[in-house]
Amino acid sequence: MEDLATDGDRIIVDIEGQEVAVFRIKDEFHALPNFCPHQAAPLCEGELTGRMVVGDDGWEWEYVQEDEIITCPWHGWKFDVTKGTNIKDQTIAVPHYDVEVKGDNVYVIR
């Protein structure tokens, strides 16, 4: 649990032969496979950032998702860590696994 002490932390673990990343985002835990559907890149080793959009005034930029977007390190595909969906095409997604915390243990439910 100490590896996931603060927001934005992540660990990549092997679960029965599949690499899965667990992220701490806004004090919640999310898990995704470490696999990009584009060309099988190690998705969860990419940069964790936010997503900016133009504000209501049409001029200023604002974050709508902070530290929730993982960017594939090979070709830049971006996925929402909290859902597993691609931010540009909702029909493209990676599995999003439930996570349970019991005491100091973190469990990925697949």
Biopython code that builds the backbone (N, CA, C, O; Angstrom):
import numpy as np
from Bio.PDB.StructureBuilder import StructureBuilder

atoms = [
    (1, "MET", "N", (0.821, -1.190, 0.000)),
    (1, "MET", "CA", (0.000, 0.000, 0.000)),
    (1, "MET", "C", (0.868, 1.259, 0.000)),
    (1, "MET", "O", (0.446, 2.308, -0.486)),
    (2, "GLU", "N", (2.075, 1.152, 0.544)),
    (2, "GLU", "CA", (2.946, 2.334, 0.584)),
    (2, "GLU", "C", (3.363, 2.774, -0.815)),
    (2, "GLU", "O", (3.719, 3.937, -1.004)),
    (3, "ASP", "N", (3.328, 1.869, -1.810)),
    (3, "ASP", "CA", (3.639, 2.240, -3.188)),
    (3, "ASP", "C", (2.533, 3.078, -3.823)),
    (3, "ASP", "O", (2.748, 3.704, -4.861)),
    (4, "LEU", "N", (1.367, 3.093, -3.215)),
    (4, "LEU", "CA", (0.229, 3.857, -3.713)),
    (4, "LEU", "C", (-0.234, 4.880, -2.686)),
    (4, "LEU", "O", (-1.432, 5.054, -2.462)),
    (5, "ALA", "N", (0.717, 5.546, -2.070)),
    (5, "ALA", "CA", (0.421, 6.439, -0.954)),
    (5, "ALA", "C", (-0.212, 7.766, -1.375)),
    (5, "ALA", "O", (-1.009, 8.331, -0.626)),
    (6, "THR", "N", (0.130, 8.266, -2.559)),
    (6, "THR", "CA", (-0.375, 9.580, -2.961)),
    (6, "THR", "C", (-1.015, 9.523, -4.350)),
    (6, "THR", "O", (-0.752, 8.611, -5.134)),
    (7, "ASP", "N", (-1.852, 10.505, -4.632)),
    (7, "ASP", "CA", (-2.499, 10.585, -5.943)),
    (7, "ASP", "C", (-1.459, 10.614, -7.051)),
    (7, "ASP", "O", (-0.426, 11.274, -6.939)),
    (8, "GLY", "N", (-1.747, 9.893, -8.113)),
    (8, "GLY", "CA", (-0.840, 9.813, -9.243)),
    (8, "GLY", "C", (0.135, 8.653, -9.168)),
    (8, "GLY", "O", (0.814, 8.348, -10.149)),
    (9, "ASP", "N", (0.213, 7.997, -8.005)),
    (9, "ASP", "CA", (1.089, 6.838, -7.881)),
    (9, "ASP", "C", (0.523, 5.671, -8.677)),
    (9, "ASP", "O", (-0.688, 5.569, -8.875)),
    (10, "ARG", "N", (1.415, 4.790, -9.133)),
    (10, "ARG", "CA", (0.990, 3.580, -9.836)),
    (10, "ARG", "C", (2.006, 2.478, -9.589)),
    (10, "ARG", "O", (3.188, 2.734, -9.358)),
    (11, "ILE", "N", (1.528, 1.277, -9.642)),
    (11, "ILE", "CA", (2.407, 0.110, -9.605)),
    (11, "ILE", "C", (1.948, -0.830, -10.711)),
    (11, "ILE", "O", (0.766, -0.890, -11.047)),
    (12, "ILE", "N", (2.906, -1.560, -11.267)),
    (12, "ILE", "CA", (2.588, -2.554, -12.285)),
    (12, "ILE", "C", (2.958, -3.909, -11.711)),
    (12, "ILE", "O", (4.094, -4.140, -11.297)),
    (13, "VAL", "N", (1.978, -4.798, -11.695)),
    (13, "VAL", "CA", (2.173, -6.125, -11.108)),
    (13, "VAL", "C", (1.791, -7.194, -12.124)),
    (13, "VAL", "O", (1.062, -6.930, -13.080)),
    (14, "ASP", "N", (2.291, -8.392, -11.901)),
    (14, "ASP", "CA", (1.943, -9.532, -12.734)),
    (14, "ASP", "C", (0.844, -10.315, -12.025)),
    (14, "ASP", "O", (1.020, -10.755, -10.889)),
    (15, "ILE", "N", (-0.290, -10.486, -12.700)),
    (15, "ILE", "CA", (-1.399, -11.267, -12.159)),
    (15, "ILE", "C", (-1.654, -12.414, -13.123)),
    (15, "ILE", "O", (-2.210, -12.226, -14.205)),
    (16, "GLU", "N", (-1.243, -13.589, -12.715)),
    (16, "GLU", "CA", (-1.432, -14.798, -13.525)),
    (16, "GLU", "C", (-0.947, -14.610, -14.963)),
    (16, "GLU", "O", (-1.641, -14.978, -15.911)),
    (17, "GLY", "N", (0.244, -14.036, -15.117)),
    (17, "GLY", "CA", (0.846, -13.875, -16.432)),
    (17, "GLY", "C", (0.453, -12.633, -17.192)),
    (17, "GLY", "O", (0.921, -12.430, -18.312)),
    (18, "GLN", "N", (-0.395, -11.788, -16.619)),
    (18, "GLN", "CA", (-0.795, -10.543, -17.273)),
    (18, "GLN", "C", (-0.339, -9.362, -16.426)),
    (18, "GLN", "O", (-0.604, -9.309, -15.225)),
    (19, "GLU", "N", (0.355, -8.407, -17.065)),
    (19, "GLU", "CA", (0.746, -7.197, -16.352)),
    (19, "GLU", "C", (-0.462, -6.284, -16.202)),
    (19, "GLU", "O", (-1.166, -5.993, -17.169)),
    (20, "VAL", "N", (-0.687, -5.840, -14.974)),
    (20, "VAL", "CA", (-1.793, -4.948, -14.656)),
    (20, "VAL", "C", (-1.235, -3.790, -13.844)),
    (20, "VAL", "O", (-0.409, -3.982, -12.951)),
    (21, "ALA", "N", (-1.692, -2.592, -14.163)),
    (21, "ALA", "CA", (-1.276, -1.414, -13.407)),
    (21, "ALA", "C", (-2.402, -0.978, -12.483)),
    (21, "ALA", "O", (-3.569, -0.948, -12.873)),
    (22, "VAL", "N", (-2.038, -0.645, -11.268)),
    (22, "VAL", "CA", (-2.987, -0.080, -10.307)),
    (22, "VAL", "C", (-2.592, 1.372, -10.096)),
    (22, "VAL", "O", (-1.434, 1.674, -9.804)),
    (23, "PHE", "N", (-3.552, 2.261, -10.243)),
    (23, "PHE", "CA", (-3.341, 3.701, -10.104)),
    (23, "PHE", "C", (-4.125, 4.232, -8.914)),
    (23, "PHE", "O", (-5.205, 3.734, -8.596)),
    (24, "ARG", "N", (-3.574, 5.243, -8.261)),
    (24, "ARG", "CA", (-4.326, 5.978, -7.233)),
    (24, "ARG", "C", (-4.656, 7.338, -7.835)),
    (24, "ARG", "O", (-3.766, 8.140, -8.118)),
    (25, "ILE", "N", (-5.946, 7.582, -8.024)),
    (25, "ILE", "CA", (-6.440, 8.818, -8.621)),
    (25, "ILE", "C", (-7.509, 9.394, -7.695)),
    (25, "ILE", "O", (-8.540, 8.765, -7.459)),
    (26, "LYS", "N", (-7.260, 10.580, -7.179)),
    (26, "LYS", "CA", (-8.214, 11.252, -6.282)),
    (26, "LYS", "C", (-8.662, 10.319, -5.159)),
    (26, "LYS", "O", (-9.849, 10.207, -4.856)),
    (27, "ASP", "N", (-7.682, 9.657, -4.553)),
    (27, "ASP", "CA", (-7.898, 8.747, -3.424)),
    (27, "ASP", "C", (-8.780, 7.546, -3.762)),
    (27, "ASP", "O", (-9.343, 6.923, -2.861)),
    (28, "GLU", "N", (-8.907, 7.215, -5.040)),
    (28, "GLU", "CA", (-9.574, 6.004, -5.466)),
    (28, "GLU", "C", (-8.572, 5.171, -6.251)),
    (28, "GLU", "O", (-7.594, 5.700, -6.779)),
    (29, "PHE", "N", (-8.814, 3.877, -6.326)),
    (29, "PHE", "CA", (-7.903, 2.977, -7.016)),
    (29, "PHE", "C", (-8.551, 2.442, -8.282)),
    (29, "PHE", "O", (-9.731, 2.093, -8.297)),
    (30, "HIS", "N", (-7.757, 2.386, -9.342)),
    (30, "HIS", "CA", (-8.217, 1.907, -10.646)),
    (30, "HIS", "C", (-7.150, 0.983, -11.206)),
    (30, "HIS", "O", (-5.964, 1.169, -10.937)),
    (31, "ALA", "N", (-7.561, -0.006, -11.980)),
    (31, "ALA", "CA", (-6.602, -0.941, -12.571)),
    (31, "ALA", "C", (-6.902, -1.136, -14.050)),
    (31, "ALA", "O", (-8.055, -1.249, -14.466)),
    (32, "LEU", "N", (-5.826, -1.170, -14.829)),
    (32, "LEU", "CA", (-5.897, -1.394, -16.269)),
    (32, "LEU", "C", (-4.819, -2.397, -16.670)),
    (32, "LEU", "O", (-3.790, -2.495, -16.001)),
    (33, "PRO", "N", (-5.038, -3.137, -17.743)),
    (33, "PRO", "CA", (-3.952, -3.986, -18.238)),
    (33, "PRO", "C", (-2.847, -3.107, -18.824)),
    (33, "PRO", "O", (-3.118, -2.046, -19.386)),
    (34, "ASN", "N", (-1.627, -3.549, -18.691)),
    (34, "ASN", "CA", (-0.489, -2.807, -19.232)),
    (34, "ASN", "C", (-0.321, -3.180, -20.708)),
    (34, "ASN", "O", (0.688, -3.757, -21.112)),
    (35, "PHE", "N", (-1.336, -2.835, -21.495)),
    (35, "PHE", "CA", (-1.406, -3.278, -22.884)),
    (35, "PHE", "C", (-2.227, -2.283, -23.691)),
    (35, "PHE", "O", (-3.401, -2.059, -23.396)),
    (36, "CYS", "N", (-1.621, -1.690, -24.699)),
    (36, "CYS", "CA", (-2.350, -0.773, -25.577)),
    (36, "CYS", "C", (-2.940, -1.570, -26.737)),
    (36, "CYS", "O", (-2.231, -2.364, -27.355)),
    (37, "PRO", "N", (-4.224, -1.375, -27.044)),
    (37, "PRO", "CA", (-4.847, -2.135, -28.126)),
    (37, "PRO", "C", (-4.330, -1.758, -29.516)),
    (37, "PRO", "O", (-4.592, -2.474, -30.483)),
    (38, "HIS", "N", (-3.610, -0.660, -29.630)),
    (38, "HIS", "CA", (-3.110, -0.231, -30.937)),
    (38, "HIS", "C", (-2.033, -1.172, -31.462)),
    (38, "HIS", "O", (-2.192, -1.765, -32.529)),
    (39, "GLN", "N", (-0.924, -1.312, -30.711)),
    (39, "GLN", "CA", (0.146, -2.203, -31.164)),
    (39, "GLN", "C", (0.825, -2.907, -29.992)),
    (39, "GLN", "O", (2.030, -3.158, -30.020)),
    (40, "ALA", "N", (0.050, -3.217, -28.977)),
    (40, "ALA", "CA", (0.506, -4.010, -27.824)),
    (40, "ALA", "C", (1.627, -3.355, -27.024)),
    (40, "ALA", "O", (2.442, -4.049, -26.417)),
    (41, "ALA", "N", (1.672, -2.049, -27.019)),
    (41, "ALA", "CA", (2.683, -1.314, -26.245)),
    (41, "ALA", "C", (2.384, -1.420, -24.749)),
    (41, "ALA", "O", (1.259, -1.737, -24.363)),
    (42, "PRO", "N", (3.378, -1.159, -23.913)),
    (42, "PRO", "CA", (3.157, -1.155, -22.460)),
    (42, "PRO", "C", (2.452, 0.140, -22.036)),
    (42, "PRO", "O", (3.085, 1.073, -21.541)),
    (43, "LEU", "N", (1.155, 0.178, -22.237)),
    (43, "LEU", "CA", (0.336, 1.377, -22.038)),
    (43, "LEU", "C", (0.595, 2.088, -20.716)),
    (43, "LEU", "O", (0.769, 3.307, -20.691)),
    (44, "CYS", "N", (0.621, 1.345, -19.629)),
    (44, "CYS", "CA", (0.653, 1.952, -18.298)),
    (44, "CYS", "C", (2.027, 2.456, -17.875)),
    (44, "CYS", "O", (2.193, 2.960, -16.765)),
    (45, "GLU", "N", (2.999, 2.321, -18.752)),
    (45, "GLU", "CA", (4.313, 2.887, -18.487)),
    (45, "GLU", "C", (4.427, 4.302, -19.040)),
    (45, "GLU", "O", (5.465, 4.948, -18.898)),
    (46, "GLY", "N", (3.356, 4.782, -19.669)),
    (46, "GLY", "CA", (3.342, 6.117, -20.253)),
    (46, "GLY", "C", (3.109, 7.201, -19.216)),
    (46, "GLY", "O", (2.989, 6.940, -18.019)),
    (47, "GLU", "N", (3.050, 8.419, -19.716)),
    (47, "GLU", "CA", (2.877, 9.590, -18.855)),
    (47, "GLU", "C", (1.433, 9.711, -18.382)),
    (47, "GLU", "O", (0.494, 9.508, -19.152)),
    (48, "LEU", "N", (1.271, 10.042, -17.115)),
    (48, "LEU", "CA", (-0.042, 10.274, -16.522)),
    (48, "LEU", "C", (-0.253, 11.782, -16.453)),
    (48, "LEU", "O", (0.491, 12.495, -15.780)),
    (49, "THR", "N", (-1.282, 12.258, -17.160)),
    (49, "THR", "CA", (-1.526, 13.700, -17.233)),
    (49, "THR", "C", (-3.007, 13.979, -17.072)),
    (49, "THR", "O", (-3.788, 13.099, -16.709)),
    (50, "GLY", "N", (-3.367, 15.190, -17.341)),
    (50, "GLY", "CA", (-4.764, 15.580, -17.343)),
    (50, "GLY", "C", (-5.246, 15.811, -18.756)),
    (50, "GLY", "O", (-4.543, 15.539, -19.729)),
    (51, "ARG", "N", (-6.448, 16.315, -18.845)),
    (51, "ARG", "CA", (-7.036, 16.640, -20.150)),
    (51, "ARG", "C", (-7.577, 18.049, -20.066)),
    (51, "ARG", "O", (-8.367, 18.374, -19.180)),
    (52, "MET", "N", (-7.146, 18.881, -20.993)),
    (52, "MET", "CA", (-7.589, 20.263, -21.005)),
    (52, "MET", "C", (-8.588, 20.482, -22.126)),
    (52, "MET", "O", (-8.495, 19.875, -23.193)),
    (53, "VAL", "N", (-9.537, 21.355, -21.867)),
    (53, "VAL", "CA", (-10.509, 21.758, -22.881)),
    (53, "VAL", "C", (-10.653, 23.272, -22.824)),
    (53, "VAL", "O", (-10.260, 23.912, -21.849)),
    (54, "VAL", "N", (-11.215, 23.825, -23.876)),
    (54, "VAL", "CA", (-11.489, 25.255, -23.880)),
    (54, "VAL", "C", (-12.655, 25.514, -22.939)),
    (54, "VAL", "O", (-13.671, 24.821, -22.986)),
    (55, "GLY", "N", (-12.497, 26.521, -22.082)),
    (55, "GLY", "CA", (-13.532, 26.856, -21.107)),
    (55, "GLY", "C", (-14.780, 27.431, -21.736)),
    (55, "GLY", "O", (-14.851, 27.623, -22.950)),
    (56, "ASP", "N", (-15.755, 27.701, -20.904)),
    (56, "ASP", "CA", (-17.048, 28.210, -21.370)),
    (56, "ASP", "C", (-16.934, 29.545, -22.105)),
    (56, "ASP", "O", (-17.760, 29.865, -22.960)),
    (57, "ASP", "N", (-15.895, 30.325, -21.763)),
    (57, "ASP", "CA", (-15.744, 31.620, -22.415)),
    (57, "ASP", "C", (-15.157, 31.503, -23.819)),
    (57, "ASP", "O", (-15.074, 32.497, -24.540)),
    (58, "GLY", "N", (-14.743, 30.276, -24.217)),
    (58, "GLY", "CA", (-14.192, 30.061, -25.547)),
    (58, "GLY", "C", (-12.759, 30.521, -25.709)),
    (58, "GLY", "O", (-12.210, 30.494, -26.811)),
    (59, "TRP", "N", (-12.153, 30.943, -24.609)),
    (59, "TRP", "CA", (-10.807, 31.492, -24.692)),
    (59, "TRP", "C", (-9.834, 30.814, -23.731)),
    (59, "TRP", "O", (-8.742, 30.408, -24.129)),
    (60, "GLU", "N", (-10.224, 30.697, -22.497)),
    (60, "GLU", "CA", (-9.349, 30.125, -21.473)),
    (60, "GLU", "C", (-9.413, 28.602, -21.501)),
    (60, "GLU", "O", (-10.467, 28.016, -21.746)),
    (61, "TRP", "N", (-8.265, 27.970, -21.245)),
    (61, "TRP", "CA", (-8.194, 26.513, -21.137)),
    (61, "TRP", "C", (-8.398, 26.107, -19.688)),
    (61, "TRP", "O", (-7.998, 26.829, -18.775)),
    (62, "GLU", "N", (-9.018, 24.958, -19.477)),
    (62, "GLU", "CA", (-9.191, 24.463, -18.117)),
    (62, "GLU", "C", (-9.085, 22.937, -18.121)),
    (62, "GLU", "O", (-9.409, 22.273, -19.105)),
    (63, "TYR", "N", (-8.620, 22.402, -16.988)),
    (63, "TYR", "CA", (-8.551, 20.953, -16.845)),
    (63, "TYR", "C", (-9.939, 20.412, -16.544)),
    (63, "TYR", "O", (-10.645, 20.941, -15.686)),
    (64, "VAL", "N", (-10.326, 19.363, -17.247)),
    (64, "VAL", "CA", (-11.561, 18.661, -16.912)),
    (64, "VAL", "C", (-11.227, 17.345, -16.239)),
    (64, "VAL", "O", (-12.067, 16.768, -15.549)),
    (65, "GLN", "N", (-10.009, 16.866, -16.433)),
    (65, "GLN", "CA", (-9.554, 15.638, -15.793)),
    (65, "GLN", "C", (-8.086, 15.845, -15.439)),
    (65, "GLN", "O", (-7.250, 15.955, -16.335)),
    (66, "GLU", "N", (-7.763, 15.900, -14.175)),
    (66, "GLU", "CA", (-6.373, 16.048, -13.764)),
    (66, "GLU", "C", (-5.814, 14.701, -13.352)),
    (66, "GLU", "O", (-6.422, 13.984, -12.558)),
    (67, "ASP", "N", (-4.650, 14.356, -13.895)),
    (67, "ASP", "CA", (-3.947, 13.114, -13.570)),
    (67, "ASP", "C", (-4.816, 11.872, -13.769)),
    (67, "ASP", "O", (-4.698, 10.908, -13.012)),
    (68, "GLU", "N", (-5.673, 11.886, -14.762)),
    (68, "GLU", "CA", (-6.540, 10.738, -15.044)),
    (68, "GLU", "C", (-6.296, 10.139, -16.420)),
    (68, "GLU", "O", (-6.928, 9.142, -16.772)),
    (69, "ILE", "N", (-5.402, 10.715, -17.203)),
    (69, "ILE", "CA", (-5.189, 10.276, -18.574)),
    (69, "ILE", "C", (-3.806, 9.633, -18.699)),
    (69, "ILE", "O", (-2.792, 10.248, -18.366)),
    (70, "ILE", "N", (-3.780, 8.396, -19.180)),
    (70, "ILE", "CA", (-2.517, 7.697, -19.426)),
    (70, "ILE", "C", (-2.255, 7.760, -20.931)),
    (70, "ILE", "O", (-3.141, 7.487, -21.741)),
    (71, "THR", "N", (-1.023, 8.124, -21.289)),
    (71, "THR", "CA", (-0.636, 8.246, -22.691)),
    (71, "THR", "C", (0.299, 7.103, -23.060)),
    (71, "THR", "O", (1.341, 6.921, -22.430)),
    (72, "CYS", "N", (-0.063, 6.346, -24.060)),
    (72, "CYS", "CA", (0.769, 5.231, -24.512)),
    (72, "CYS", "C", (2.144, 5.762, -24.932)),
    (72, "CYS", "O", (2.231, 6.707, -25.716)),
    (73, "PRO", "N", (3.212, 5.157, -24.413)),
    (73, "PRO", "CA", (4.548, 5.673, -24.705)),
    (73, "PRO", "C", (5.008, 5.440, -26.146)),
    (73, "PRO", "O", (5.982, 6.059, -26.574)),
    (74, "TRP", "N", (4.347, 4.579, -26.900)),
    (74, "TRP", "CA", (4.787, 4.310, -28.266)),
    (74, "TRP", "C", (4.176, 5.250, -29.294)),
    (74, "TRP", "O", (4.901, 5.816, -30.112)),
    (75, "HIS", "N", (2.866, 5.427, -29.271)),
    (75, "HIS", "CA", (2.216, 6.199, -30.324)),
    (75, "HIS", "C", (1.258, 7.272, -29.816)),
    (75, "HIS", "O", (0.555, 7.899, -30.609)),
    (76, "GLY", "N", (1.222, 7.489, -28.508)),
    (76, "GLY", "CA", (0.471, 8.604, -27.963)),
    (76, "GLY", "C", (-1.029, 8.415, -27.793)),
    (76, "GLY", "O", (-1.742, 9.385, -27.534)),
    (77, "TRP", "N", (-1.523, 7.193, -27.932)),
    (77, "TRP", "CA", (-2.950, 6.991, -27.680)),
    (77, "TRP", "C", (-3.223, 7.308, -26.212)),
    (77, "TRP", "O", (-2.412, 6.984, -25.345)),
    (78, "LYS", "N", (-4.365, 7.941, -25.932)),
    (78, "LYS", "CA", (-4.685, 8.388, -24.577)),
    (78, "LYS", "C", (-5.953, 7.706, -24.065)),
    (78, "LYS", "O", (-6.967, 7.622, -24.758)),
    (79, "PHE", "N", (-5.855, 7.222, -22.819)),
    (79, "PHE", "CA", (-6.968, 6.513, -22.204)),
    (79, "PHE", "C", (-7.281, 7.104, -20.837)),
    (79, "PHE", "O", (-6.388, 7.526, -20.102)),
    (80, "ASP", "N", (-8.571, 7.123, -20.514)),
    (80, "ASP", "CA", (-9.036, 7.565, -19.204)),
    (80, "ASP", "C", (-8.812, 6.418, -18.216)),
    (80, "ASP", "O", (-9.404, 5.348, -18.357)),
    (81, "VAL", "N", (-7.968, 6.642, -17.232)),
    (81, "VAL", "CA", (-7.638, 5.601, -16.257)),
    (81, "VAL", "C", (-8.864, 5.188, -15.450)),
    (81, "VAL", "O", (-8.957, 4.034, -15.031)),
    (82, "THR", "N", (-9.791, 6.087, -15.226)),
    (82, "THR", "CA", (-10.949, 5.787, -14.391)),
    (82, "THR", "C", (-12.023, 4.977, -15.114)),
    (82, "THR", "O", (-12.944, 4.472, -14.473)),
    (83, "LYS", "N", (-11.918, 4.842, -16.462)),
    (83, "LYS", "CA", (-12.916, 4.104, -17.233)),
    (83, "LYS", "C", (-12.311, 3.100, -18.201)),
    (83, "LYS", "O", (-12.948, 2.101, -18.533)),
    (84, "GLY", "N", (-11.097, 3.350, -18.655)),
    (84, "GLY", "CA", (-10.457, 2.500, -19.645)),
    (84, "GLY", "C", (-10.729, 2.922, -21.074)),
    (84, "GLY", "O", (-10.236, 2.280, -22.002)),
    (85, "THR", "N", (-11.503, 3.988, -21.285)),
    (85, "THR", "CA", (-11.867, 4.412, -22.631)),
    (85, "THR", "C", (-10.828, 5.347, -23.240)),
    (85, "THR", "O", (-10.155, 6.100, -22.536)),
    (86, "ASN", "N", (-10.714, 5.280, -24.555)),
    (86, "ASN", "CA", (-9.872, 6.193, -25.306)),
    (86, "ASN", "C", (-10.543, 7.560, -25.285)),
    (86, "ASN", "O", (-11.758, 7.647, -25.464)),
    (87, "ILE", "N", (-9.781, 8.627, -25.071)),
    (87, "ILE", "CA", (-10.425, 9.938, -24.911)),
    (87, "ILE", "C", (-10.913, 10.535, -26.222)),
    (87, "ILE", "O", (-11.694, 11.487, -26.207)),
    (88, "LYS", "N", (-10.467, 9.995, -27.364)),
    (88, "LYS", "CA", (-10.919, 10.521, -28.649)),
    (88, "LYS", "C", (-11.977, 9.636, -29.308)),
    (88, "LYS", "O", (-12.755, 10.110, -30.135)),
    (89, "ASP", "N", (-12.006, 8.366, -28.947)),
    (89, "ASP", "CA", (-12.945, 7.434, -29.570)),
    (89, "ASP", "C", (-13.437, 6.459, -28.494)),
    (89, "ASP", "O", (-12.728, 5.521, -28.130)),
    (90, "GLN", "N", (-14.630, 6.683, -27.999)),
    (90, "GLN", "CA", (-15.185, 5.887, -26.904)),
    (90, "GLN", "C", (-15.403, 4.419, -27.276)),
    (90, "GLN", "O", (-15.622, 3.587, -26.396)),
    (91, "THR", "N", (-15.345, 4.093, -28.568)),
    (91, "THR", "CA", (-15.511, 2.693, -28.967)),
    (91, "THR", "C", (-14.224, 1.895, -28.766)),
    (91, "THR", "O", (-14.237, 0.666, -28.839)),
    (92, "ILE", "N", (-13.127, 2.582, -28.516)),
    (92, "ILE", "CA", (-11.846, 1.920, -28.244)),
    (92, "ILE", "C", (-11.611, 1.983, -26.743)),
    (92, "ILE", "O", (-11.689, 3.055, -26.142)),
    (93, "ALA", "N", (-11.324, 0.842, -26.141)),
    (93, "ALA", "CA", (-11.135, 0.820, -24.692)),
    (93, "ALA", "C", (-10.244, -0.346, -24.288)),
    (93, "ALA", "O", (-10.067, -1.309, -25.035)),
    (94, "VAL", "N", (-9.697, -0.235, -23.105)),
    (94, "VAL", "CA", (-9.009, -1.347, -22.460)),
    (94, "VAL", "C", (-9.854, -1.715, -21.243)),
    (94, "VAL", "O", (-10.588, -0.872, -20.728)),
    (95, "PRO", "N", (-9.763, -2.949, -20.781)),
    (95, "PRO", "CA", (-10.551, -3.319, -19.604)),
    (95, "PRO", "C", (-10.193, -2.448, -18.392)),
    (95, "PRO", "O", (-9.032, -2.101, -18.176)),
    (96, "HIS", "N", (-11.201, -2.114, -17.627)),
    (96, "HIS", "CA", (-11.016, -1.398, -16.366)),
    (96, "HIS", "C", (-11.437, -2.356, -15.267)),
    (96, "HIS", "O", (-12.584, -2.802, -15.230)),
    (97, "TYR", "N", (-10.518, -2.671, -14.377)),
    (97, "TYR", "CA", (-10.805, -3.649, -13.331)),
    (97, "TYR", "C", (-11.150, -2.952, -12.017)),
    (97, "TYR", "O", (-10.599, -1.902, -11.686)),
    (98, "ASP", "N", (-12.068, -3.558, -11.284)),
    (98, "ASP", "CA", (-12.381, -3.062, -9.949)),
    (98, "ASP", "C", (-11.214, -3.354, -9.020)),
    (98, "ASP", "O", (-10.473, -4.318, -9.208)),
    (99, "VAL", "N", (-11.068, -2.505, -8.021)),
    (99, "VAL", "CA", (-9.995, -2.654, -7.040)),
    (99, "VAL", "C", (-10.608, -2.568, -5.654)),
    (99, "VAL", "O", (-11.425, -1.688, -5.382)),
    (100, "GLU", "N", (-10.212, -3.482, -4.778)),
    (100, "GLU", "CA", (-10.643, -3.456, -3.375)),
    (100, "GLU", "C", (-9.424, -3.280, -2.490)),
    (100, "GLU", "O", (-8.364, -3.855, -2.741)),
    (101, "VAL", "N", (-9.589, -2.481, -1.456)),
    (101, "VAL", "CA", (-8.524, -2.291, -0.471)),
    (101, "VAL", "C", (-9.020, -2.857, 0.850)),
    (101, "VAL", "O", (-10.075, -2.470, 1.351)),
    (102, "LYS", "N", (-8.247, -3.774, 1.402)),
    (102, "LYS", "CA", (-8.560, -4.353, 2.709)),
    (102, "LYS", "C", (-7.313, -4.252, 3.556)),
    (102, "LYS", "O", (-6.334, -4.969, 3.348)),
    (103, "GLY", "N", (-7.369, -3.338, 4.522)),
    (103, "GLY", "CA", (-6.184, -3.086, 5.342)),
    (103, "GLY", "C", (-5.090, -2.499, 4.491)),
    (103, "GLY", "O", (-5.291, -1.483, 3.826)),
    (104, "ASP", "N", (-3.926, -3.133, 4.506)),
    (104, "ASP", "CA", (-2.801, -2.674, 3.695)),
    (104, "ASP", "C", (-2.699, -3.413, 2.370)),
    (104, "ASP", "O", (-1.716, -3.249, 1.648)),
    (105, "ASN", "N", (-3.692, -4.220, 2.040)),
    (105, "ASN", "CA", (-3.649, -5.019, 0.824)),
    (105, "ASN", "C", (-4.576, -4.418, -0.236)),
    (105, "ASN", "O", (-5.664, -3.929, 0.068)),
    (106, "VAL", "N", (-4.112, -4.470, -1.485)),
    (106, "VAL", "CA", (-4.876, -3.986, -2.627)),
    (106, "VAL", "C", (-5.156, -5.176, -3.527)),
    (106, "VAL", "O", (-4.234, -5.894, -3.916)),
    (107, "TYR", "N", (-6.433, -5.392, -3.863)),
    (107, "TYR", "CA", (-6.834, -6.534, -4.669)),
    (107, "TYR", "C", (-7.452, -6.054, -5.981)),
    (107, "TYR", "O", (-8.314, -5.175, -5.987)),
    (108, "VAL", "N", (-7.005, -6.638, -7.083)),
    (108, "VAL", "CA", (-7.575, -6.351, -8.389)),
    (108, "VAL", "C", (-8.581, -7.449, -8.687)),
    (108, "VAL", "O", (-8.258, -8.635, -8.622)),
    (109, "ILE", "N", (-9.817, -7.041, -9.018)),
    (109, "ILE", "CA", (-10.896, -7.984, -9.303)),
    (109, "ILE", "C", (-11.046, -8.052, -10.823)),
    (109, "ILE", "O", (-11.468, -7.085, -11.457)),
    (110, "ARG", "N", (-10.697, -9.204, -11.401)),
    (110, "ARG", "CA", (-10.802, -9.360, -12.854)),
    (110, "ARG", "C", (-11.910, -10.331, -13.192)),
    (110, "ARG", "O", (-12.159, -10.599, -14.368)),
]
sb = StructureBuilder()
sb.init_structure("model")
sb.init_model(0)
sb.init_chain("A")
sb.init_seg("    ")
for serial, (resi, resn, name, xyz) in enumerate(atoms, 1):
    if name == "N":
        sb.init_residue(resn, " ", resi, " ")
    sb.init_atom(name, np.array(xyz, "f"), 0.0, 1.0, " ", f" {name:<3s}", serial, name[0])
structure = sb.get_structure()
